[in-house]
């Protein structure tokens, strides 16, 4: 089995910094140790998709708050406050 040309610790550190779950990190570690680069790439892409879903959920929450701020500001204007 060919060894992979990357530092496992660097990958795990980056996954931790990105906020990946312990399960996602453990899976990545196992794939690294098994030398399964293709499976690791697929796994990393799934982790990325998960983070993008979280980003989009956060963006929707921010959009709702922006709407509320705008609504309150418009309400103040029409009330003459």
Biopython code that builds the backbone (N, CA, C, O; Angstrom):
import numpy as np
from Bio.PDB.StructureBuilder import StructureBuilder

atoms = [
    (1, "UNK", "N", (0.846, -1.181, 0.000)),
    (1, "UNK", "CA", (0.000, 0.000, 0.000)),
    (1, "UNK", "C", (0.891, 1.243, 0.000)),
    (1, "UNK", "O", (1.797, 1.366, 0.824)),
    (2, "UNK", "N", (0.627, 2.154, -0.924)),
    (2, "UNK", "CA", (1.388, 3.395, -1.017)),
    (2, "UNK", "C", (1.038, 4.325, 0.127)),
    (2, "UNK", "O", (-0.126, 4.436, 0.512)),
    (3, "UNK", "N", (2.052, 4.999, 0.674)),
    (3, "UNK", "CA", (1.743, 5.971, 1.728)),
    (3, "UNK", "C", (1.299, 7.280, 1.088)),
    (3, "UNK", "O", (1.765, 7.656, 0.012)),
    (4, "UNK", "N", (0.408, 7.950, 1.758)),
    (4, "UNK", "CA", (-0.106, 9.216, 1.244)),
    (4, "UNK", "C", (0.904, 10.316, 1.525)),
    (4, "UNK", "O", (1.618, 10.281, 2.527)),
    (5, "UNK", "N", (0.955, 11.287, 0.632)),
    (5, "UNK", "CA", (1.934, 12.359, 0.765)),
    (5, "UNK", "C", (1.316, 13.600, 1.393)),
    (5, "UNK", "O", (1.276, 14.667, 0.781)),
    (6, "UNK", "N", (0.845, 13.450, 2.596)),
    (6, "UNK", "CA", (0.346, 14.579, 3.363)),
    (6, "UNK", "C", (0.456, 14.223, 4.829)),
    (6, "UNK", "O", (0.592, 13.058, 5.203)),
    (7, "UNK", "N", (0.393, 15.237, 5.631)),
    (7, "UNK", "CA", (0.528, 15.047, 7.071)),
    (7, "UNK", "C", (-0.853, 14.834, 7.687)),
    (7, "UNK", "O", (-1.706, 15.720, 7.639)),
    (8, "UNK", "N", (-1.062, 13.668, 8.257)),
    (8, "UNK", "CA", (-2.351, 13.344, 8.866)),
    (8, "UNK", "C", (-2.702, 14.362, 9.952)),
    (8, "UNK", "O", (-3.853, 14.785, 10.064)),
    (9, "UNK", "N", (-1.711, 14.752, 10.747)),
    (9, "UNK", "CA", (-1.971, 15.711, 11.827)),
    (9, "UNK", "C", (-2.462, 17.045, 11.290)),
    (9, "UNK", "O", (-3.318, 17.690, 11.896)),
    (10, "UNK", "N", (-1.918, 17.459, 10.147)),
    (10, "UNK", "CA", (-2.366, 18.718, 9.538)),
    (10, "UNK", "C", (-3.821, 18.612, 9.096)),
    (10, "UNK", "O", (-4.600, 19.546, 9.285)),
    (11, "UNK", "N", (-4.181, 17.490, 8.517)),
    (11, "UNK", "CA", (-5.572, 17.287, 8.087)),
    (11, "UNK", "C", (-6.506, 17.306, 9.291)),
    (11, "UNK", "O", (-7.542, 17.970, 9.272)),
    (12, "UNK", "N", (-6.135, 16.577, 10.334)),
    (12, "UNK", "CA", (-6.988, 16.518, 11.526)),
    (12, "UNK", "C", (-7.096, 17.885, 12.188)),
    (12, "UNK", "O", (-8.164, 18.269, 12.664)),
    (13, "UNK", "N", (-5.999, 18.609, 12.216)),
    (13, "UNK", "CA", (-6.007, 19.957, 12.802)),
    (13, "UNK", "C", (-6.934, 20.885, 12.019)),
    (13, "UNK", "O", (-7.693, 21.658, 12.604)),
    (14, "UNK", "N", (-6.864, 20.801, 10.697)),
    (14, "UNK", "CA", (-7.722, 21.643, 9.863)),
    (14, "UNK", "C", (-9.190, 21.285, 10.002)),
    (14, "UNK", "O", (-10.050, 22.166, 10.004)),
    (15, "UNK", "N", (-9.482, 19.999, 10.117)),
    (15, "UNK", "CA", (-10.871, 19.583, 10.320)),
    (15, "UNK", "C", (-11.396, 20.097, 11.659)),
    (15, "UNK", "O", (-12.544, 20.528, 11.765)),
    (16, "UNK", "N", (-10.545, 20.044, 12.673)),
    (16, "UNK", "CA", (-10.924, 20.565, 13.991)),
    (16, "UNK", "C", (-11.179, 22.066, 13.899)),
    (16, "UNK", "O", (-12.186, 22.565, 14.401)),
    (17, "UNK", "N", (-10.255, 22.783, 13.253)),
    (17, "UNK", "CA", (-10.397, 24.235, 13.098)),
    (17, "UNK", "C", (-11.648, 24.610, 12.309)),
    (17, "UNK", "O", (-12.242, 25.666, 12.528)),
    (18, "UNK", "N", (-12.039, 23.729, 11.385)),
    (18, "UNK", "CA", (-13.227, 23.992, 10.570)),
    (18, "UNK", "C", (-14.515, 23.681, 11.321)),
    (18, "UNK", "O", (-15.607, 23.969, 10.832)),
    (19, "UNK", "N", (-14.390, 23.097, 12.505)),
    (19, "UNK", "CA", (-15.573, 22.805, 13.301)),
    (19, "UNK", "C", (-16.231, 21.481, 12.958)),
    (19, "UNK", "O", (-17.408, 21.279, 13.258)),
    (20, "UNK", "N", (-15.495, 20.585, 12.341)),
    (20, "UNK", "CA", (-16.057, 19.274, 12.003)),
    (20, "UNK", "C", (-16.296, 18.470, 13.278)),
    (20, "UNK", "O", (-15.647, 18.691, 14.300)),
    (21, "UNK", "N", (-17.220, 17.551, 13.197)),
    (21, "UNK", "CA", (-17.571, 16.730, 14.361)),
    (21, "UNK", "C", (-16.460, 15.725, 14.656)),
    (21, "UNK", "O", (-15.616, 15.434, 13.809)),
    (22, "UNK", "N", (-16.487, 15.210, 15.876)),
    (22, "UNK", "CA", (-15.508, 14.190, 16.277)),
    (22, "UNK", "C", (-15.620, 12.964, 15.371)),
    (22, "UNK", "O", (-14.611, 12.351, 15.023)),
    (23, "UNK", "N", (-16.839, 12.614, 14.994)),
    (23, "UNK", "CA", (-17.057, 11.462, 14.114)),
    (23, "UNK", "C", (-16.440, 11.706, 12.734)),
    (23, "UNK", "O", (-15.797, 10.820, 12.171)),
    (24, "UNK", "N", (-16.640, 12.911, 12.197)),
    (24, "UNK", "CA", (-16.067, 13.243, 10.888)),
    (24, "UNK", "C", (-14.542, 13.197, 10.945)),
    (24, "UNK", "O", (-13.892, 12.717, 10.016)),
    (25, "UNK", "N", (-13.984, 13.695, 12.032)),
    (25, "UNK", "CA", (-12.526, 13.711, 12.193)),
    (25, "UNK", "C", (-11.993, 12.287, 12.324)),
    (25, "UNK", "O", (-10.974, 11.945, 11.723)),
    (26, "UNK", "N", (-12.673, 11.467, 13.100)),
    (26, "UNK", "CA", (-12.248, 10.078, 13.287)),
    (26, "UNK", "C", (-12.308, 9.309, 11.970)),
    (26, "UNK", "O", (-11.421, 8.507, 11.679)),
    (27, "UNK", "N", (-13.338, 9.548, 11.183)),
    (27, "UNK", "CA", (-13.453, 8.888, 9.879)),
    (27, "UNK", "C", (-12.304, 9.303, 8.979)),
    (27, "UNK", "O", (-11.707, 8.464, 8.305)),
    (28, "UNK", "N", (-11.990, 10.599, 8.962)),
    (28, "UNK", "CA", (-10.880, 11.088, 8.145)),
    (28, "UNK", "C", (-9.563, 10.456, 8.589)),
    (28, "UNK", "O", (-8.738, 10.069, 7.762)),
    (29, "UNK", "N", (-9.379, 10.359, 9.884)),
    (29, "UNK", "CA", (-8.161, 9.749, 10.417)),
    (29, "UNK", "C", (-8.042, 8.300, 9.962)),
    (29, "UNK", "O", (-6.976, 7.868, 9.525)),
    (30, "UNK", "N", (-9.126, 7.558, 10.063)),
    (30, "UNK", "CA", (-9.118, 6.146, 9.652)),
    (30, "UNK", "C", (-8.809, 6.010, 8.162)),
    (30, "UNK", "O", (-8.058, 5.123, 7.757)),
    (31, "UNK", "N", (-9.387, 6.884, 7.356)),
    (31, "UNK", "CA", (-9.131, 6.836, 5.920)),
    (31, "UNK", "C", (-7.681, 7.181, 5.606)),
    (31, "UNK", "O", (-7.064, 6.564, 4.737)),
    (32, "UNK", "N", (-7.143, 8.163, 6.311)),
    (32, "UNK", "CA", (-5.731, 8.526, 6.140)),
    (32, "UNK", "C", (-4.836, 7.346, 6.478)),
    (32, "UNK", "O", (-3.941, 6.982, 5.716)),
    (33, "UNK", "N", (-5.093, 6.767, 7.621)),
    (33, "UNK", "CA", (-4.260, 5.662, 8.096)),
    (33, "UNK", "C", (-4.356, 4.444, 7.183)),
    (33, "UNK", "O", (-3.404, 3.671, 7.070)),
    (34, "UNK", "N", (-5.505, 4.275, 6.531)),
    (34, "UNK", "CA", (-5.693, 3.153, 5.607)),
    (34, "UNK", "C", (-5.161, 3.473, 4.213)),
    (34, "UNK", "O", (-5.136, 2.604, 3.341)),
    (35, "UNK", "N", (-4.738, 4.718, 4.002)),
    (35, "UNK", "CA", (-4.207, 5.116, 2.706)),
    (35, "UNK", "C", (-5.252, 5.236, 1.622)),
    (35, "UNK", "O", (-4.941, 5.120, 0.437)),
    (36, "UNK", "N", (-6.484, 5.468, 2.020)),
    (36, "UNK", "CA", (-7.600, 5.549, 1.067)),
    (36, "UNK", "C", (-7.848, 7.007, 0.640)),
    (36, "UNK", "O", (-8.798, 7.650, 1.087)),
    (37, "UNK", "N", (-6.984, 7.495, -0.220)),
    (37, "UNK", "CA", (-7.044, 8.892, -0.643)),
    (37, "UNK", "C", (-8.356, 9.242, -1.331)),
    (37, "UNK", "O", (-8.934, 10.295, -1.065)),
    (38, "UNK", "N", (-8.833, 8.362, -2.218)),
    (38, "UNK", "CA", (-10.087, 8.651, -2.936)),
    (38, "UNK", "C", (-11.262, 8.750, -1.969)),
    (38, "UNK", "O", (-12.094, 9.652, -2.073)),
    (39, "UNK", "N", (-11.318, 7.808, -1.029)),
    (39, "UNK", "CA", (-12.395, 7.832, -0.036)),
    (39, "UNK", "C", (-12.260, 9.048, 0.869)),
    (39, "UNK", "O", (-13.262, 9.625, 1.293)),
    (40, "UNK", "N", (-11.024, 9.437, 1.167)),
    (40, "UNK", "CA", (-10.796, 10.625, 2.000)),
    (40, "UNK", "C", (-11.302, 11.878, 1.292)),
    (40, "UNK", "O", (-11.926, 12.736, 1.916)),
    (41, "UNK", "N", (-11.039, 11.985, 0.011)),
    (41, "UNK", "CA", (-11.512, 13.148, -0.757)),
    (41, "UNK", "C", (-13.037, 13.215, -0.741)),
    (41, "UNK", "O", (-13.617, 14.284, -0.549)),
    (42, "UNK", "N", (-13.675, 12.078, -0.940)),
    (42, "UNK", "CA", (-15.146, 12.033, -0.902)),
    (42, "UNK", "C", (-15.640, 12.456, 0.477)),
    (42, "UNK", "O", (-16.587, 13.234, 0.595)),
    (43, "UNK", "N", (-14.993, 11.939, 1.517)),
    (43, "UNK", "CA", (-15.382, 12.285, 2.888)),
    (43, "UNK", "C", (-15.200, 13.783, 3.143)),
    (43, "UNK", "O", (-16.072, 14.424, 3.728)),
    (44, "UNK", "N", (-14.077, 14.335, 2.708)),
    (44, "UNK", "CA", (-13.822, 15.767, 2.915)),
    (44, "UNK", "C", (-14.857, 16.616, 2.180)),
    (44, "UNK", "O", (-15.281, 17.657, 2.682)),
    (45, "UNK", "N", (-15.255, 16.178, 1.012)),
    (45, "UNK", "CA", (-16.298, 16.910, 0.264)),
    (45, "UNK", "C", (-17.636, 16.856, 1.000)),
    (45, "UNK", "O", (-18.384, 17.834, 1.006)),
    (46, "UNK", "N", (-17.937, 15.708, 1.624)),
    (46, "UNK", "CA", (-19.175, 15.604, 2.410)),
    (46, "UNK", "C", (-19.115, 16.537, 3.619)),
    (46, "UNK", "O", (-20.106, 17.179, 3.967)),
    (47, "UNK", "N", (-17.943, 16.606, 4.253)),
    (47, "UNK", "CA", (-17.770, 17.530, 5.387)),
    (47, "UNK", "C", (-17.994, 18.965, 4.933)),
    (47, "UNK", "O", (-18.629, 19.758, 5.627)),
    (48, "UNK", "N", (-17.464, 19.286, 3.758)),
    (48, "UNK", "CA", (-17.626, 20.628, 3.211)),
    (48, "UNK", "C", (-19.101, 20.927, 2.958)),
    (48, "UNK", "O", (-19.585, 22.012, 3.279)),
    (49, "UNK", "N", (-19.804, 19.967, 2.386)),
    (49, "UNK", "CA", (-21.239, 20.154, 2.124)),
    (49, "UNK", "C", (-22.001, 20.397, 3.425)),
    (49, "UNK", "O", (-22.892, 21.244, 3.486)),
    (50, "UNK", "N", (-21.644, 19.656, 4.448)),
    (50, "UNK", "CA", (-22.286, 19.831, 5.752)),
    (50, "UNK", "C", (-22.056, 21.252, 6.268)),
    (50, "UNK", "O", (-22.981, 21.901, 6.756)),
    (51, "UNK", "N", (-20.818, 21.728, 6.157)),
    (51, "UNK", "CA", (-20.519, 23.094, 6.607)),
    (51, "UNK", "C", (-21.245, 24.138, 5.757)),
    (51, "UNK", "O", (-21.684, 25.164, 6.277)),
    (52, "UNK", "N", (-21.371, 23.882, 4.460)),
    (52, "UNK", "CA", (-22.101, 24.813, 3.596)),
    (52, "UNK", "C", (-23.577, 24.859, 3.973)),
    (52, "UNK", "O", (-24.192, 25.924, 3.939)),
    (53, "UNK", "N", (-24.152, 23.707, 4.333)),
    (53, "UNK", "CA", (-25.545, 23.685, 4.799)),
    (53, "UNK", "C", (-25.703, 24.541, 6.051)),
    (53, "UNK", "O", (-26.665, 25.299, 6.179)),
    (54, "UNK", "N", (-24.746, 24.413, 6.977)),
    (54, "UNK", "CA", (-24.783, 25.227, 8.197)),
    (54, "UNK", "C", (-24.664, 26.713, 7.860)),
    (54, "UNK", "O", (-25.347, 27.549, 8.452)),
    (55, "UNK", "N", (-23.799, 27.029, 6.911)),
    (55, "UNK", "CA", (-23.625, 28.420, 6.484)),
    (55, "UNK", "C", (-24.932, 28.976, 5.925)),
    (55, "UNK", "O", (-25.324, 30.098, 6.246)),
    (56, "UNK", "N", (-25.593, 28.196, 5.098)),
    (56, "UNK", "CA", (-26.851, 28.658, 4.510)),
    (56, "UNK", "C", (-27.940, 28.827, 5.568)),
    (56, "UNK", "O", (-28.738, 29.762, 5.493)),
    (57, "UNK", "N", (-27.975, 27.935, 6.541)),
    (57, "UNK", "CA", (-28.939, 28.078, 7.631)),
    (57, "UNK", "C", (-28.665, 29.358, 8.416)),
    (57, "UNK", "O", (-29.595, 30.080, 8.775)),
    (58, "UNK", "N", (-27.403, 29.635, 8.680)),
    (58, "UNK", "CA", (-27.039, 30.860, 9.395)),
    (58, "UNK", "C", (-27.408, 32.092, 8.576)),
    (58, "UNK", "O", (-27.881, 33.088, 9.123)),
    (59, "UNK", "N", (-27.192, 32.022, 7.267)),
    (59, "UNK", "CA", (-27.528, 33.154, 6.405)),
    (59, "UNK", "C", (-29.031, 33.428, 6.440)),
    (59, "UNK", "O", (-29.448, 34.586, 6.465)),
    (60, "UNK", "N", (-29.845, 32.373, 6.441)),
    (60, "UNK", "CA", (-31.302, 32.578, 6.532)),
    (60, "UNK", "C", (-31.679, 33.252, 7.852)),
    (60, "UNK", "O", (-32.570, 34.101, 7.883)),
    (61, "UNK", "N", (-31.008, 32.880, 8.933)),
    (61, "UNK", "CA", (-31.274, 33.506, 10.233)),
    (61, "UNK", "C", (-30.896, 34.977, 10.210)),
    (61, "UNK", "O", (-31.627, 35.817, 10.735)),
    (62, "UNK", "N", (-29.762, 35.292, 9.607)),
    (62, "UNK", "CA", (-29.334, 36.686, 9.503)),
    (62, "UNK", "C", (-30.318, 37.474, 8.643)),
    (62, "UNK", "O", (-30.654, 38.614, 8.964)),
    (63, "UNK", "N", (-30.776, 36.868, 7.558)),
    (63, "UNK", "CA", (-31.755, 37.531, 6.693)),
    (63, "UNK", "C", (-33.039, 37.850, 7.466)),
    (63, "UNK", "O", (-33.618, 38.922, 7.292)),
    (64, "UNK", "N", (-33.477, 36.936, 8.305)),
    (64, "UNK", "CA", (-34.685, 37.173, 9.106)),
    (64, "UNK", "C", (-34.480, 38.334, 10.076)),
    (64, "UNK", "O", (-35.361, 39.177, 10.246)),
    (65, "UNK", "N", (-33.313, 38.368, 10.705)),
    (65, "UNK", "CA", (-33.030, 39.476, 11.625)),
    (65, "UNK", "C", (-32.937, 40.796, 10.886)),
    (65, "UNK", "O", (-33.410, 41.820, 11.380)),
    (66, "UNK", "N", (-32.328, 40.784, 9.697)),
    (66, "UNK", "CA", (-32.276, 42.000, 8.886)),
    (66, "UNK", "C", (-33.679, 42.485, 8.551)),
    (66, "UNK", "O", (-33.955, 43.684, 8.591)),
    (67, "UNK", "N", (-34.562, 41.550, 8.222)),
    (67, "UNK", "CA", (-35.948, 41.898, 7.925)),
    (67, "UNK", "C", (-36.615, 42.533, 9.144)),
    (67, "UNK", "O", (-37.320, 43.534, 9.018)),
    (68, "UNK", "N", (-36.390, 41.946, 10.328)),
    (68, "UNK", "CA", (-36.984, 42.502, 11.546)),
    (68, "UNK", "C", (-36.467, 43.912, 11.830)),
    (68, "UNK", "O", (-37.239, 44.810, 12.166)),
    (69, "UNK", "N", (-35.157, 44.094, 11.691)),
    (69, "UNK", "CA", (-34.583, 45.426, 11.916)),
    (69, "UNK", "C", (-35.204, 46.421, 10.952)),
    (69, "UNK", "O", (-35.597, 47.517, 11.352)),
    (70, "UNK", "N", (-35.294, 46.045, 9.689)),
    (70, "UNK", "CA", (-35.885, 46.935, 8.686)),
    (70, "UNK", "C", (-37.345, 47.243, 9.017)),
    (70, "UNK", "O", (-37.779, 48.390, 8.908)),
    (71, "UNK", "N", (-38.105, 46.217, 9.423)),
    (71, "UNK", "CA", (-39.516, 46.409, 9.757)),
    (71, "UNK", "C", (-39.681, 47.363, 10.937)),
    (71, "UNK", "O", (-40.549, 48.235, 10.912)),
    (72, "UNK", "N", (-38.862, 47.203, 11.960)),
    (72, "UNK", "CA", (-38.956, 48.075, 13.133)),
    (72, "UNK", "C", (-38.585, 49.505, 12.753)),
    (72, "UNK", "O", (-39.226, 50.457, 13.196)),
    (73, "UNK", "N", (-37.542, 49.651, 11.925)),
    (73, "UNK", "CA", (-37.147, 50.993, 11.498)),
    (73, "UNK", "C", (-38.260, 51.663, 10.697)),
    (73, "UNK", "O", (-38.547, 52.844, 10.892)),
    (74, "UNK", "N", (-38.876, 50.917, 9.806)),
    (74, "UNK", "CA", (-39.983, 51.477, 9.016)),
    (74, "UNK", "C", (-41.173, 51.805, 9.896)),
    (74, "UNK", "O", (-41.852, 52.807, 9.671)),
    (75, "UNK", "N", (-41.439, 50.963, 10.908)),
    (75, "UNK", "CA", (-42.528, 51.227, 11.842)),
    (75, "UNK", "C", (-42.286, 52.513, 12.622)),
    (75, "UNK", "O", (-43.220, 53.274, 12.876)),
    (76, "UNK", "N", (-41.041, 52.755, 13.002)),
    (76, "UNK", "CA", (-40.693, 53.997, 13.730)),
    (76, "UNK", "C", (-40.900, 55.199, 12.849)),
    (76, "UNK", "O", (-41.400, 56.228, 13.304)),
    (77, "UNK", "N", (-40.516, 55.083, 11.573)),
    (77, "UNK", "CA", (-40.677, 56.199, 10.643)),
    (77, "UNK", "C", (-42.145, 56.551, 10.460)),
    (77, "UNK", "O", (-42.520, 57.723, 10.485)),
    (78, "UNK", "N", (-42.992, 55.503, 10.272)),
    (78, "UNK", "CA", (-44.400, 55.801, 10.037)),
    (78, "UNK", "C", (-45.098, 56.291, 11.284)),
    (78, "UNK", "O", (-46.130, 56.956, 11.191)),
    (79, "UNK", "N", (-44.555, 55.976, 12.460)),
    (79, "UNK", "CA", (-45.143, 56.451, 13.713)),
    (79, "UNK", "C", (-44.593, 57.837, 14.072)),
    (79, "UNK", "O", (-45.034, 58.462, 15.037)),
    (80, "UNK", "N", (-43.628, 58.302, 13.282)),
    (80, "UNK", "CA", (-43.048, 59.613, 13.557)),
    (80, "UNK", "C", (-42.105, 59.628, 14.734)),
    (80, "UNK", "O", (-41.932, 60.671, 15.364)),
    (81, "UNK", "N", (-41.481, 58.489, 15.058)),
    (81, "UNK", "CA", (-40.552, 58.408, 16.200)),
    (81, "UNK", "C", (-39.129, 58.642, 15.768)),
    (81, "UNK", "O", (-38.219, 58.610, 16.597)),
]
sb = StructureBuilder()
sb.init_structure("model")
sb.init_model(0)
sb.init_chain("A")
sb.init_seg("    ")
for serial, (resi, resn, name, xyz) in enumerate(atoms, 1):
    if name == "N":
        sb.init_residue(resn, " ", resi, " ")
    sb.init_atom(name, np.array(xyz, "f"), 0.0, 1.0, " ", f" {name:<3s}", serial, name[0])
structure = sb.get_structure()
